[in-house]
Amino acid sequence: MRDLQNIIVELEQQKEAIERALAALREVAEPGQTQATTKRRRGRPPAAAKKESRMTAEGRERLRESMKKRWAAKRAAKRTTKRAAKKTATS
């Protein structure tokens, strides 16, 4: 039982020595600042990890088809306005 008490006392002494060493290292790393008063980093925050796409292959296919239809309609409208402009210019 006496040996166990000696071990506990010795470990507590080592713990105190480690805490003093850590405090000294922190002071060297950031002189004049404690953990509570550390400066915030300026600028843009670090980029978050990119999330995986949640669109299914079927959803991408539907989107592709709808965009093709949209741009085809836009091109068709552009062609008709050009034709109408040509007719009014030649008339």
N, C-alpha and C positions, 0 to 999 in steps of 0.2 A: 504494500500500500504506500509505503514511503517513497518507493521508486516512481510510482505513478504521480505523486505530488511533485517530485523533482522534475519530471518530464513536463508537467503542465506549467510549472514556473519557468522552465527553460524556454518552452514554446512561446509563452507570453512575452518574454524578453526579446526573443527573435522577432516576434510580431511588431513590437514597439520599434525595434531597430529598422525593420523593413518600412514601417510607416514614416519614420524620419527620413529614410533614404528616398522614398517616393516624393515626399514633400520637397526635398532639396532638388530632386530632378525636375519636378514641375516648376520650381522657381527658376531654374537654369533655362528651361525650355521657354517659359513665358515670364520674363522678369516683371515684377510689379503687378501681375494679374493673378487672380485666383480663378477657380472654375466658375464661380458665380458671375464674374465680371469679364468674361472673355468676349472679344469683339465678334460681331456677326460678320459673316463673309459678305462682301459687296458684290454686286453684279447679278447676273442671271443664275438661278439655282441650277444645280446639276440636272442633266437630262434624266427623266424617268425611263425605266426600261420599257421598250416598245411592247405593246400588247399584240397578240396574234390577231390576224384578221378573223372576224366572226362571220363573214359572209360565206355562205356555202357556194359550192360550184354551181348549183342550180340558180342561186341568186345572182351570181356574177354573169351567167349566161342571159338571164332575163334583163339585167341591166345593160349588157352589151347590145342586145336586140333593140331595146327601147332607145338607146342612144343612136343606133344606126338609123332607126325610123325618124328620130328627131332631126338628125343632120340631113337625111334625104329630103325631108319636108322643107328644111331651110334652103337647101340647094335648089329645089324645085321652085320655091317662092322667089328666089333670086333670079332664076332663069325667066320666069314669067314677067317680072318687073323689067328685066332687060329687053325682052321682046316688046313689051308695051311701050317702052321708051323709044325703041327703034321705029315702031309703027307711027307714033306721034311725031317723031322727027322727020320721017320720010313723007308724011301726009301733007 
